[in-house]
Amino acid sequence: MPAILPYAGRATSHLAAGNHLAAGCAGRARSTIATKAGLVRTGPDQWHPVGRPEYLRQCAELSLRRLGLETIGLYQLHRIDPQVPAADQVGTLDELRKEGKIRYIGLSEVGMAELVEARLTARIASVQNRYNLISRQSEDVLDSPVMLPIPGTASVVHLEENIASAPVELTDEQFGALSTMS
């Protein structure tokens, strides 16, 4: 595998967010800062989970420094690394929580079995899985108490469309018709 470096985009985002926070942004006291660790980019469209405890700890320390925070509100594991026991990965995040470096632990793109296993090691506050009309493989996780549907977006225009759709209510017939399209 080529050299593993944390995704550079995250460093840039962290630094920009840290500068914004340091400038005394409005609403900071009511905000929860969330970030992730455990995924590296080794080339264009080449992403790999890295859940080694020392790497997760290093990522947390770098995030704290770049964001200018003492505690990260929600720290999420990008993916569970199949090469490292899940208990070691989640256990490292729980150690960081006990040290006061993170407040809550979250997971991304996990199935129900992984969530149940992770909850044996630490309290899991959130799950962020891809779920939409076409991608419904996380259906079983939807019923867990840590799943909160959040519309994903890649642009401001898409975010505005998501917000504008909030009052839309579908009939059972409309929902059924959409469901057959997936």
N, CA, C and O of each residue as an XYZ file, in Angstrom:
728
protein
N       0.855     -1.175      0.000
C       0.000      0.000      0.000
C       0.905      1.245      0.000
O       1.917      1.253      0.701
N       0.571      2.290     -0.764
C       1.365      3.514     -0.772
C       1.350      4.185      0.589
O       0.620      3.776      1.491
N       2.157      5.209      0.724
C       2.213      5.958      1.984
C       0.811      6.392      2.399
O       0.000      6.811      1.573
N       0.550      6.282      3.690
C      -0.768      6.629      4.212
C      -0.688      7.981      4.906
O       0.060      8.161      5.868
N      -1.452      8.903      4.412
C      -1.524     10.232      5.015
C      -2.974     10.585      5.240
O      -3.827     10.217      4.433
N      -3.282     11.299      6.333
C      -4.665     11.749      6.508
C      -5.087     12.581      5.312
O      -4.279     13.309      4.736
N      -6.338     12.473      4.945
C      -6.891     13.200      3.814
C      -6.630     14.691      3.960
O      -7.050     15.302      4.942
N      -5.939     15.279      2.989
C      -5.544     16.691      3.055
C      -6.736     17.622      3.115
O      -6.659     18.688      3.725
N      -7.843     17.233      2.487
C      -9.026     18.079      2.515
C      -9.536     18.300      3.919
O     -10.035     19.376      4.245
N      -9.409     17.276      4.756
C      -9.846     17.390      6.137
C      -8.994     18.416      6.871
O      -9.522     19.223      7.637
N      -7.680     18.396      6.647
C      -6.809     19.363      7.308
C      -7.208     20.777      6.925
O      -7.274     21.661      7.779
N      -7.475     20.992      5.646
C      -7.886     22.309      5.180
C      -9.205     22.726      5.809
O      -9.362     23.865      6.249
N     -10.156     21.793      5.848
C     -11.458     22.090      6.458
C     -11.312     22.374      7.940
O     -11.930     23.299      8.466
N     -10.492     21.575      8.615
C     -10.281     21.788     10.045
C      -9.659     23.152     10.322
O     -10.079     23.865     11.233
N      -8.665     23.501      9.532
C      -8.010     24.798      9.741
C      -8.978     25.948      9.498
O      -9.000     26.915     10.259
N      -9.776     25.843      8.444
C     -10.766     26.898      8.157
C     -11.793     26.975      9.275
O     -12.141     28.067      9.725
N     -12.280     25.825      9.727
C     -13.258     25.822     10.822
C     -12.622     26.350     12.097
O     -13.249     27.115     12.830
N     -11.387     25.954     12.369
C     -10.680     26.448     13.555
C     -10.525     27.947     13.537
O     -10.713     28.600     14.564
N     -10.182     28.513     12.380
C     -10.069     29.967     12.255
C     -11.408     30.642     12.501
O     -11.480     31.681     13.158
N     -12.464     30.048     11.974
C     -13.817     30.593     12.157
C     -14.206     30.558     13.633
O     -14.759     31.524     14.157
N     -13.915     29.442     14.301
C     -14.222     29.326     15.725
C     -13.409     30.310     16.548
O     -13.925     30.921     17.483
N     -12.131     30.463     16.200
C     -11.257     31.384     16.938
C     -11.707     32.828     16.781
O     -11.467     33.656     17.659
N     -12.361     33.131     15.658
C     -12.824     34.490     15.410
C     -14.102     34.802     16.180
O     -14.656     35.895     16.062
N     -14.568     33.831     16.974
C     -15.753     34.065     17.796
C     -17.042     34.009     17.006
O     -17.884     34.898     17.131
N     -17.212     32.970     16.188
C     -18.402     32.858     15.355
C     -19.673     32.847     16.205
O     -19.694     32.331     17.322
N     -20.710     33.420     15.652
C     -21.998     33.447     16.336
C     -22.520     32.022     16.475
O     -22.403     31.228     15.543
N     -23.084     31.696     17.611
C     -23.671     30.394     17.821
C     -22.706     29.323     18.280
O     -23.105     28.168     18.430
N     -21.445     29.669     18.509
C     -20.460     28.660     18.900
C     -20.890     27.922     20.165
O     -20.730     26.704     20.251
N     -21.424     28.631     21.130
C     -21.804     27.996     22.392
C     -22.919     26.968     22.193
O     -23.032     26.024     22.975
N     -23.734     27.138     21.170
C     -24.843     26.212     20.912
C     -24.482     25.146     19.887
O     -25.313     24.299     19.559
N     -23.273     25.176     19.385
C     -22.869     24.268     18.316
C     -22.135     23.052     18.854
O     -21.449     23.123     19.874
N     -22.290     21.939     18.155
C     -21.502     20.740     18.425
C     -20.628     20.505     17.210
O     -21.127     20.340     16.097
N     -19.345     20.492     17.423
C     -18.397     20.252     16.335
C     -18.239     18.740     16.181
O     -17.963     18.027     17.145
N     -18.419     18.275     14.957
C     -18.279     16.851     14.656
C     -17.225     16.666     13.577
O     -17.143     17.457     12.637
N     -16.425     15.629     13.712
C     -15.454     15.280     12.692
C     -15.234     13.778     12.730
O     -15.767     13.088     13.598
N     -14.453     13.277     11.793
C     -14.261     11.835     11.648
C     -12.783     11.478     11.590
O     -11.918     12.330     11.387
N     -12.526     10.190     11.775
C     -11.172      9.652     11.640
C     -11.278      8.216     11.132
O     -12.340      7.596     11.170
N     -10.148      7.713     10.658
C     -10.086      6.304     10.306
C     -10.223      5.981      8.836
O     -10.480      4.831      8.481
N     -10.058      6.965      7.974
C     -10.113      6.712      6.538
C      -8.972      7.493      5.901
O      -8.783      8.675      6.190
N      -8.225      6.843      5.048
C      -7.116      7.512      4.369
C      -7.300      7.427      2.867
O      -7.927      6.509      2.339
N      -6.741      8.398      2.214
C      -6.783      8.454      0.750
C      -5.378      8.219      0.234
O      -4.456      8.974      0.547
N      -5.216      7.161     -0.564
C      -3.898      6.830     -1.099
C      -3.757      7.207     -2.565
O      -2.695      7.019     -3.158
N      -4.819      7.735     -3.149
C      -4.805      8.160     -4.540
C      -6.199      8.578     -4.940
O      -7.128      8.472     -4.139
N      -6.369      9.052     -6.166
C      -7.701      9.460     -6.622
C      -8.705      8.309     -6.475
O      -8.483      7.209     -6.982
N      -9.797      8.577     -5.782
C     -10.859      7.590     -5.560
C     -10.369      6.317     -4.880
O     -10.963      5.254     -5.055
N      -9.293      6.416     -4.109
C      -8.759      5.264     -3.375
C      -8.806      5.569     -1.883
O      -7.954      6.287     -1.359
N      -9.803      5.022     -1.208
C     -10.020      5.251      0.214
C      -9.895      3.930      0.956
O     -10.396      2.904      0.496
N      -9.222      3.954      2.111
C      -8.995      2.742      2.875
C      -9.231      3.009      4.361
O      -8.776      4.025      4.887
N      -9.941      2.105      5.040
C     -10.099      2.278      6.480
C      -8.793      1.966      7.202
O      -8.107      0.999      6.871
N      -8.458      2.785      8.185
C      -7.292      2.542      9.031
C      -7.760      2.748     10.471
O      -7.998      3.875     10.905
N      -7.887      1.648     11.197
C      -8.404      1.722     12.551
C      -7.394      1.381     13.621
O      -7.767      1.046     14.745
N      -6.105      1.463     13.283
C      -5.093      1.194     14.304
C      -5.244      2.226     15.425
O      -5.364      3.420     15.151
N      -5.239      1.781     16.670
C      -5.442      2.708     17.786
C      -4.511      3.921     17.777
O      -4.957      5.039     18.034
N      -3.234      3.717     17.487
C      -2.302      4.842     17.481
C      -2.640      5.847     16.381
O      -2.429      7.049     16.547
N      -3.160      5.360     15.269
C      -3.545      6.256     14.175
C      -4.802      7.051     14.547
O      -4.873      8.254     14.296
N      -5.787      6.382     15.140
C      -7.009      7.088     15.552
C      -6.697      8.156     16.589
O      -7.250      9.255     16.543
N      -5.815      7.833     17.520
C      -5.419      8.808     18.540
C      -4.690      9.998     17.898
O      -4.952     11.150     18.245
N      -3.781      9.715     16.970
C      -3.055     10.780     16.272
C      -4.031     11.695     15.529
O      -3.888     12.917     15.565
N      -5.016     11.109     14.861
C      -6.006     11.901     14.131
C      -6.793     12.799     15.078
O      -7.057     13.958     14.759
N      -7.167     12.273     16.234
C      -7.907     13.080     17.215
C      -7.069     14.250     17.692
O      -7.561     15.375     17.782
N      -5.815     13.993     17.995
C      -4.920     15.070     18.463
C      -4.750     16.144     17.392
O      -4.775     17.338     17.692
N      -4.577     15.712     16.142
C      -4.446     16.677     15.043
C      -5.732     17.479     14.859
O      -5.684     18.687     14.630
N      -6.873     16.812     14.957
C      -8.153     17.510     14.815
C      -8.323     18.555     15.916
O      -8.739     19.683     15.652
N      -8.000     18.177     17.143
C      -8.099     19.133     18.253
C      -7.221     20.359     18.002
O      -7.653     21.497     18.188
N      -5.991     20.106     17.579
C      -5.058     21.212     17.335
C      -5.543     22.105     16.199
O      -5.554     23.329     16.333
N      -5.943     21.502     15.084
C      -6.369     22.292     13.920
C      -7.649     23.066     14.200
O      -7.812     24.199     13.746
N      -8.554     22.448     14.952
C      -9.821     23.114     15.258
C      -9.691     24.099     16.423
O     -10.585     24.913     16.656
N      -8.587     24.020     17.145
C      -8.396     24.908     18.285
C      -9.353     24.597     19.428
O      -9.823     25.501     20.120
N      -9.640     23.306     19.622
C     -10.589     22.883     20.648
C      -9.895     22.071     21.734
O      -8.828     21.496     21.516
N     -10.514     22.035     22.900
C     -10.073     21.138     23.955
C     -10.835     19.816     23.871
O     -10.321     18.766     24.257
N     -12.071     19.881     23.359
C     -12.920     18.702     23.244
C     -13.673     18.743     21.920
O     -14.241     19.774     21.559
N     -13.681     17.637     21.203
C     -14.485     17.510     19.983
C     -15.851     16.969     20.413
O     -15.930     15.959     21.111
N     -16.908     17.635     19.999
C     -18.251     17.253     20.422
C     -18.657     15.856     19.995
O     -19.158     15.083     20.812
N     -18.450     15.519     18.737
C     -18.802     14.198     18.207
C     -17.661     13.732     17.319
O     -17.324     14.383     16.330
N     -17.073     12.609     17.677
C     -15.964     12.056     16.908
C     -16.413     10.724     16.336
O     -16.737      9.798     17.079
N     -16.430     10.629     15.015
C     -16.968      9.460     14.339
C     -15.875      8.649     13.661
O     -14.928      9.199     13.099
N     -16.022      7.353     13.725
C     -15.140      6.451     13.009
C     -15.690      6.301     11.597
O     -16.815      5.840     11.405
N     -14.879      6.697     10.603
C     -15.320      6.654      9.202
C     -15.833      5.281      8.797
O     -16.923      5.150      8.242
N     -15.042      4.271      9.079
C     -15.377      2.883      8.766
C     -14.689      2.016      9.811
O     -13.639      2.388     10.335
N     -15.266      0.878     10.113
C     -14.570     -0.082     10.951
C     -13.570     -0.809     10.064
O     -13.935     -1.383      9.038
N     -12.318     -0.779     10.467
C     -11.229     -1.405      9.717
C     -11.283     -2.916      9.952
O     -11.149     -3.359     11.093
N     -11.476     -3.716      8.900
C     -11.573     -5.164      9.087
C     -10.252     -5.805      9.538
O     -10.244     -6.962      9.959
N      -9.138     -5.064      9.454
C      -7.837     -5.597      9.853
C      -7.551     -5.415     11.343
O      -6.566     -5.947     11.854
N      -8.409     -4.665     12.041
C      -8.190     -4.340     13.459
C      -9.464     -4.705     14.223
O     -10.560     -4.365     13.777
N      -9.345     -5.383     15.354
C     -10.559     -5.704     16.114
C     -11.389     -4.447     16.392
O     -10.856     -3.420     16.813
N     -12.687     -4.542     16.151
C     -13.570     -3.392     16.357
C     -13.482     -2.886     17.792
O     -13.547     -1.679     18.027
N     -13.337     -3.793     18.748
C     -13.239     -3.390     20.151
C     -12.013     -2.512     20.388
O     -12.060     -1.609     21.223
N     -10.923     -2.758     19.672
C      -9.728     -1.917     19.812
C      -9.978     -0.522     19.260
O      -9.543      0.470     19.846
N     -10.681     -0.443     18.129
C     -10.966      0.855     17.509
C     -11.911      1.672     18.378
O     -11.626      2.823     18.708
N     -13.040      1.069     18.747
C     -14.029      1.766     19.562
C     -13.457      2.026     20.955
O     -13.732      3.063     21.558
N     -12.660      1.080     21.464
C     -12.016      1.270     22.768
C     -11.099      2.474     22.790
O     -11.042      3.191     23.789
N     -10.379      2.707     21.702
C      -9.512      3.892     21.613
C     -10.341      5.164     21.665
O      -9.978      6.121     22.349
N     -11.457      5.176     20.942
C     -12.328      6.352     20.980
C     -12.887      6.550     22.386
O     -13.032      7.684     22.843
N     -13.204      5.446     23.075
C     -13.718      5.560     24.433
C     -12.639      6.089     25.387
O     -12.949      6.851     26.303
N     -11.392      5.697     25.184
C     -10.291      6.243     25.985
C     -10.196      7.757     25.779
O     -10.030      8.511     26.738
N     -10.302      8.193     24.524
C     -10.265      9.636     24.225
C     -11.433     10.352     24.899
O     -11.292     11.483     25.365
N     -12.595      9.682     24.947
C     -13.757     10.264     25.621
C     -13.483     10.414     27.125
O     -13.764     11.457     27.714
N     -12.938      9.371     27.728
C     -12.633      9.407     29.162
C     -11.575     10.460     29.494
O     -11.564     11.008     30.597
N     -10.694     10.737     28.544
C      -9.660     11.761     28.726
C     -10.205     13.170     28.493
O      -9.500     14.153     28.719
N     -11.460     13.269     28.042
C     -12.068     14.573     27.807
C     -11.741     15.170     26.451
O     -12.018     16.345     26.212
N     -11.157     14.386     25.564
C     -10.783     14.904     24.248
C     -11.937     14.840     23.256
O     -11.985     15.616     22.301
N     -12.861     13.918     23.483
C     -14.087     13.868     22.690
C     -15.264     13.702     23.650
O     -15.118     13.122     24.725
N     -16.414     14.206     23.260
C     -17.597     14.103     24.119
C     -18.432     12.872     23.766
O     -18.828     12.110     24.647
N     -18.695     12.683     22.471
C     -19.532     11.575     22.027
C     -18.830     10.804     20.923
O     -18.030     11.357     20.168
N     -19.146      9.505     20.841
C     -18.574      8.618     19.828
C     -19.652      8.292     18.798
O     -20.791      7.983     19.149
N     -19.275      8.364     17.528
C     -20.178      7.996     16.445
C     -19.512      7.016     15.492
O     -18.289      6.879     15.471
N     -20.325      6.351     14.717
C     -19.845      5.404     13.705
C     -20.450      5.768     12.363
O     -21.520      6.373     12.298
N     -19.766      5.398     11.298
C     -20.269      5.629      9.946
C     -20.258      4.327      9.156
O     -19.341      3.513      9.274
N     -21.293      4.154      8.354
C     -21.409      3.021      7.442
C     -21.215      1.681      8.150
O     -20.354      0.883      7.778
N     -22.036      1.452      9.178
C     -22.001      0.184      9.889
C     -23.324     -0.545      9.729
O     -24.371      0.065      9.510
N     -23.252     -1.848      9.843
C     -24.447     -2.662      9.873
C     -24.855     -2.912     11.316
O     -24.158     -2.508     12.246
N     -25.969     -3.568     11.493
C     -26.492     -3.804     12.836
C     -25.528     -4.637     13.676
O     -25.348     -4.352     14.860
N     -24.905     -5.659     13.093
C     -23.971     -6.508     13.847
C     -22.780     -5.685     14.345
O     -22.342     -5.847     15.484
N     -22.263     -4.810     13.495
C     -21.139     -3.960     13.908
C     -21.556     -2.989     15.001
O     -20.797     -2.736     15.938
N     -22.758     -2.447     14.881
C     -23.251     -1.516     15.895
C     -23.417     -2.224     17.237
O     -23.022     -1.694     18.275
N     -23.999     -3.416     17.217
C     -24.180     -4.172     18.458
C     -22.824     -4.476     19.088
O     -22.654     -4.336     20.300
N     -21.861     -4.889     18.269
C     -20.521     -5.183     18.794
C     -19.868     -3.934     19.374
O     -19.276     -3.996     20.451
N     -19.964     -2.816     18.688
C     -19.361     -1.566     19.165
C     -19.973     -1.133     20.496
O     -19.271     -0.623     21.369
N     -21.272     -1.336     20.647
C     -21.962     -0.925     21.872
C     -21.566     -1.787     23.073
O     -21.859     -1.417     24.209
N     -20.912     -2.918     22.848
C     -20.374     -3.713     23.943
C     -19.138     -3.053     24.543
O     -18.780     -3.317     25.691
N     -18.489     -2.192     23.761
C     -17.258     -1.539     24.187
C     -17.498     -0.126     24.710
O     -16.859      0.294     25.674
N     -18.416      0.609     24.080
C     -18.632      2.013     24.463
C     -20.044      2.436     24.081
O     -20.707      1.791     23.269
N     -20.482      3.520     24.675
C     -21.781      4.095     24.311
C     -21.619      4.782     22.955
O     -20.725      5.610     22.777
N     -22.469      4.443     22.017
C     -22.423      5.029     20.681
C     -23.551      6.051     20.586
O     -24.722      5.722     20.781
N     -23.184      7.285     20.285
C     -24.157      8.379     20.266
C     -24.826      8.555     18.916
O     -25.953      9.044     18.843
N     -24.142      8.159     17.836
C     -24.720      8.394     16.514
C     -24.209      7.382     15.507
O     -23.136      6.798     15.657
N     -25.019      7.197     14.475
C     -24.628      6.383     13.321
C     -24.933      7.219     12.090
O     -26.037      7.742     11.937
N     -23.954      7.338     11.223
C     -24.145      8.060      9.972
C     -23.949      7.070      8.830
O     -22.822      6.745      8.456
N     -25.052      6.605      8.291
C     -25.023      5.666      7.177
C     -25.705      6.288      5.971
O     -26.622      7.099      6.097
N     -25.241      5.895      4.827
C     -25.915      6.315      3.594
C     -27.251      5.590      3.530
O     -27.323      4.370      3.679
N     -28.296      6.356      3.309
C     -29.630      5.770      3.188
C     -30.475      6.713      2.362
O     -30.634      7.884      2.705
N     -31.012      6.204      1.283
C     -31.882      7.015      0.444
C     -32.803      6.097     -0.344
O     -32.841      4.889     -0.106
N     -33.525      6.658     -1.258
C     -34.500      5.901     -2.022
C     -33.879      4.711     -2.743
O     -34.498      3.653     -2.852
N     -32.671      4.883     -3.228
C     -32.012      3.834     -4.008
C     -31.089      2.967     -3.148
O     -30.917      1.780     -3.426
N     -30.506      3.548     -2.119
C     -29.545      2.839     -1.272
C     -30.158      2.588      0.102
O     -30.139      3.462      0.969
N     -30.702      1.382      0.293
C     -31.423      1.081      1.535
C     -30.793     -0.059      2.340
O     -31.479     -0.704      3.133
N     -29.515     -0.310      2.147
C     -28.895     -1.409      2.865
C     -28.815     -1.165      4.373
O     -28.536     -2.100      5.122
N     -29.050      0.049      4.834
C     -29.010      0.352      6.272
C     -30.379      0.293      6.928
O     -30.561      0.799      8.036
N     -31.327     -0.309      6.264
C     -32.702     -0.352      6.779
C     -32.767     -0.886      8.208
O     -33.501     -0.344      9.035
N     -32.004     -1.949      8.512
C     -32.071     -2.529      9.862
C     -31.524     -1.592     10.932
O     -31.944     -1.665     12.087
N     -30.601     -0.719     10.569
C     -30.003      0.207     11.535
C     -30.949      1.365     11.847
O     -30.812      2.014     12.884
N     -31.904      1.627     10.961
C     -32.831      2.740     11.167
C     -33.605      2.631     12.471
O     -33.970      3.649     13.060
N     -33.857      1.427     12.925
C     -34.628      1.242     14.151
C     -33.787      1.356     15.414
O     -34.324      1.293     16.520
N     -32.473      1.522     15.266
C     -31.635      1.621     16.458
C     -31.786      3.012     17.070
O     -32.083      3.970     16.356
N     -31.586      3.133     18.375
C     -31.791      4.425     19.036
C     -30.735      5.478     18.702
O     -30.882      6.635     19.099
N     -29.678      5.107     17.985
C     -28.637      6.082     17.668
C     -28.692      6.570     16.222
O     -27.809      7.307     15.783
N     -29.712      6.167     15.489
C     -29.824      6.558     14.083
C     -30.722      7.777     13.949
O     -31.865      7.767     14.405
N     -30.209      8.810     13.333
C     -30.972     10.021     13.063
C     -30.811     10.344     11.588
O     -29.698     10.618     11.141
N     -31.892     10.317     10.822
C     -31.773     10.641      9.399
C     -31.350     12.096      9.189
O     -31.979     13.021      9.704
N     -30.286     12.277      8.434
C     -29.788     13.602      8.087
C     -29.582     13.618      6.580
O     -28.841     12.786      6.058
N     -30.218     14.542      5.868
C     -30.001     14.576      4.422
C     -28.549     14.927      4.097
O     -28.009     15.909      4.606
N     -27.940     14.129      3.260
C     -26.584     14.426      2.832
C     -26.604     15.405      1.675
O     -27.578     15.488      0.927
N     -25.523     16.141      1.541
C     -25.468     17.114      0.457
C     -24.029     17.398      0.072
O     -23.113     17.267      0.884
N     -23.848     17.784     -1.164
C     -22.510     18.126     -1.641
C     -22.444     19.572     -2.116
O     -21.393     20.031     -2.563
N     -23.555     20.287     -2.024
C     -23.541     21.674     -2.492
C     -24.590     22.483     -1.736
O     -25.527     21.926     -1.163
N     -24.423     23.788     -1.744
C     -25.381     24.679     -1.103
C     -26.744     24.572     -1.785
O     -27.776     24.583     -1.114
N     -26.751     24.470     -3.094
C     -28.017     24.344     -3.829
C     -28.763     23.086     -3.385
O     -29.971     23.127     -3.153
N     -28.040     21.962     -3.265
C     -28.666     20.713     -2.823
C     -29.190     20.852     -1.394
O     -30.270     20.352     -1.079
N     -28.438     21.524     -0.534
C     -28.884     21.754      0.839
C     -30.180     22.562      0.853
O     -31.106     22.240      1.598
N     -30.248     23.603      0.037
C     -31.464     24.423     -0.043
C     -32.649     23.598     -0.534
O     -33.767     23.767     -0.046
N     -32.410     22.701     -1.503
C     -33.477     21.813     -1.982
C     -33.944     20.875     -0.870
O     -35.143     20.645     -0.707
N     -32.981     20.328     -0.096
C     -33.340     19.442      1.015
C     -34.210     20.169      2.033
O     -35.224     19.635      2.482
N     -33.818     21.374      2.394
C     -34.573     22.155      3.378
C     -35.962     22.484      2.841
O     -36.950     22.409      3.572
N     -36.034     22.846      1.576
C     -37.327     23.201      0.978
C     -38.279     22.003      0.926
O     -39.496     22.180      0.875
N     -37.734     20.794      0.938
C     -38.591     19.607      0.846
C     -39.155     19.169      2.195
O     -39.979     18.256      2.243
N     -38.733     19.793      3.282
C     -39.168     19.375      4.624
C     -40.687     19.294      4.784
O     -41.169     18.346      5.404
N     -41.458     20.234      4.258
C     -42.914     20.148      4.477
C     -43.636     19.152      3.559
O     -44.841     18.945      3.708
N     -42.925     18.542      2.624
C     -43.561     17.602      1.697
C     -43.976     16.343      2.448
O     -43.176     15.747      3.168
N     -45.221     15.947      2.276
C     -45.717     14.706      2.865
C     -46.237     13.817      1.747
O     -47.013     14.252      0.895
N     -45.799     12.571      1.763
C     -46.212     11.617      0.740
C     -47.340     10.742      1.263
O     -47.375     10.390      2.442
N     -48.248     10.401      0.382
C     -49.273      9.427      0.735
C     -48.619      8.046      0.711
O     -47.526      7.884      0.169
N     -49.274      7.073      1.287
C     -48.757      5.701      1.249
C     -48.593      5.230     -0.191
O     -47.638      4.523     -0.514
N     -49.522      5.623     -1.052
C     -49.467      5.234     -2.458
C     -48.241      5.858     -3.140
O     -47.542      5.179     -3.892
N     -47.979      7.138     -2.883
C     -46.808      7.793     -3.488
C     -45.507      7.150     -2.980
O     -44.583      6.895     -3.752
N     -45.459      6.897     -1.672
C     -44.270      6.276     -1.106
C     -44.054      4.891     -1.718
O     -42.929      4.524     -2.057
N     -45.123      4.138     -1.853
C     -45.030      2.806     -2.465
C     -44.524      2.865     -3.890
O     -43.701      2.048     -4.301
N     -45.027      3.851     -4.658
C     -44.573      4.007     -6.045
C     -43.084      4.325     -6.102
O     -42.362      3.778     -6.935
N     -42.622      5.208     -5.219
C     -41.188      5.541     -5.179
C     -40.356      4.331     -4.756
O     -39.269      4.101     -5.286
N     -40.867      3.569     -3.810
C     -40.144      2.405     -3.320
C     -39.924      1.362     -4.390
O     -38.909      0.665     -4.367
N     -40.840      1.237     -5.321
C     -40.675      0.243     -6.389
C     -39.585      0.650     -7.375
O     -39.121     -0.174     -8.163
N     -39.175      1.917     -7.335
C     -38.141      2.397     -8.255
C     -36.746      2.005     -7.793
O     -35.812      2.032     -8.593
N     -36.579      1.645     -6.534
C     -35.227      1.371     -6.016
C     -34.720      0.012     -6.412
O     -33.602     -0.359     -6.053
